[in-house]
Each structure stands twice: as C-alpha cells, then as structure tokens.
Amino acid sequence: MKIKNLKKKNVKKITFKSSKKSVAKVTKKGKVTGIKPGKATVTCKPALKNGKRYILKCKVTVKGIPQKDKTNQTTSAPAPI
C-alpha cells in the first residue's frame, strides 16, 4: 500500500492494520497479502513530525488464493487483491 503526496522526510511513524487478518494480512511496510477469499479493510495511520496524524482506509477484496502442490510450493500467481 503506497501513500501518495506524503514525503518520507516528514513522516515520524506509519502503522498498518487489517480488519480481518484471516482474509488479508499487511506487513509493517504496507505490503498486503491475500489469505483467503473475502473482504477486509486495511487501515494506515501515518504520524508526521509536525504532530499531524491521519487515518487512511482501503477496502480489499480477495477473490482467490494460490494453490500449493505436495511440496508446499506455490503453483500459481499471488492472490489478486
């Protein structure tokens, strides 16, 4: 998840959270990965050095998940989000 119009030098901290971790997970850096079909909301909370805080939300729909073969290797493309 990328935030437009936000300069890195002005950011103190950014946190990311998924409303349904069983559907979509999000890393500390904002990378969203689909886990199973369903809907979730990813919330991003940037805190700026000047004290301003924002809450940004993105609705995510996971339509499918990669299939794994017997060796636990992914055999298809990553889940569409």
N, C-alpha and C positions, 0 to 999 in steps of 0.2 A: 504494500500500500504506500503510495507516494503522496506527499502533500505539496501542492503547487503554491507558489507565491510565499514560501517560507524559507528564509535564508538560514542555513545551518549555524552561522556565526551568532545569530540572535536567539538560538534555542538553548535552554538550560537542560530540559529533560522532555522525553516523549515516552508515553506509555501506550500500549495496545492491549485490547481485551476482546475476546469473542463472547457473545451472549450464549452460545451453545458450543462448548468445546468438543462435544461428541459429533458435531456436524462440520465445523471448521475451526482449525487452530491457527493462532497467529504468534509469530516469534517476537522477541523484544525489538527486532529491527523492522517489523511490519510485514514480514512475508506470510501470506495466508495460504494454508493448505487444506483442501477438502478431505474430510474423513469418511463421511457417508452422505447419501442424498438427503437434502433438507434445506432449511433456511436458517440463517444466523445474521446477527448484526455485529460488525467489527467497529469498536469504538477506539478512537485515537485521541489522546489528551496531551497536546503539546503545552509546555510551560516555557514562556520566554524569559530572557534575562531581565527585561524591563518590568516583570511582575504580571504581565497579562497571561491569562490562561484561556484555552479554547477547548471545546468538545466537538469532535467531528465524528460522524457516524456514516457507515457504508453498509448497505444491505447486500448480503451474499447469498446466492442460491447455488448449491452443489447439485449437479444433475447426474453425476456418475462418479465412480471411483476406479482407479486402476486395478486390473486383475493380476493376481500373482500366481506363478506356476509352482510346482512342487519344491523348487529350490529357493522359494521365497524371493524370487527376482521379479521385478515389475515387468510386465509384458506389454503394457500399453502406455499411452501418454498420460501425464498427470491429470488429475481430475479437473474438469472445466469449472471455473468459478465465475 
